[in-house]
Amino acid sequence: MTDKTPATPLPVPSRSQLLQSLVATVAGALVLLVLVVLPAEFGIDPTGFGALSGLSNLADPPAVTITIRDVTGGNETLREVEIPDAGEPTPLPNPTVFQKQDAAPRTQTLRVEIPAGGETEVKTKLQEGKVVLYAWQVETGSVYVDYHGHDPSFGPDFFVRYEEIQEGATASQGSLVAPFSGEHGWYWLNYNDFPVVIQLTVTGYYDSVINYGIF
């Protein structure tokens, strides 16, 4: 027969000990609330610990920005645009980025013959913010070209250049969103001792294509 010694009963905490334990638990929870939860969840940082530890950024993350090139109105500027919260569109400052039209884009192809030593201009008439795509090439030889735009109402001295002038050019293609209403196109000079033919195709929302003929 085996003797069984009764287990020593666990001491029952006193009311004072229970109260001390409760106070310690509540105090720890309050410290956690003030130091961690409030800065991280609500951006409330009464002690400054949230800013020091970076927890405040969780509630109010730093703004993210992108650089937008804005050419509306004839003046090219760079703007910092803040990206909003998820689910909201980014407010682009240039209203010409998206264009909904009532009609399909137009397309026109021209063959421009320039005699030896001759010069000419071909322009697309565009309203501000309208877009045009273009492609041109010289069938034989090369030319001097200046791609620019102007608004006749501003006088003959006003113009903007979209591409560096080139000598020895044989082809080019690209697009343009008109920074102002006016005429936007090409000046070509044939410096060869033989005639050249340029084939130009434009597609977009232009009003018309103007061929100024040979100068």
Buried (B, 14 or more C-beta within 10 A) or exposed (E): EEEEEEEEEEEEEEEEEEEEEEEEEEEEEEEEEBBBBBBBEEBBBEEEBBEEBEBBBEBEEEEEEEEBEBBBEBEEEEEEBEEEEEEEEEEBEBEBEEEEEEEEBBEEEEEBEBEEEBBBBBBBBBEBBBBBBBBBBBEEBBBBBBBBBBBEEEEEEBBBEBBEEBEEBBEBEEEBBBBBBBBBBBBBBBBBEEBBBBBBBBBBBBEEBBEEEEE
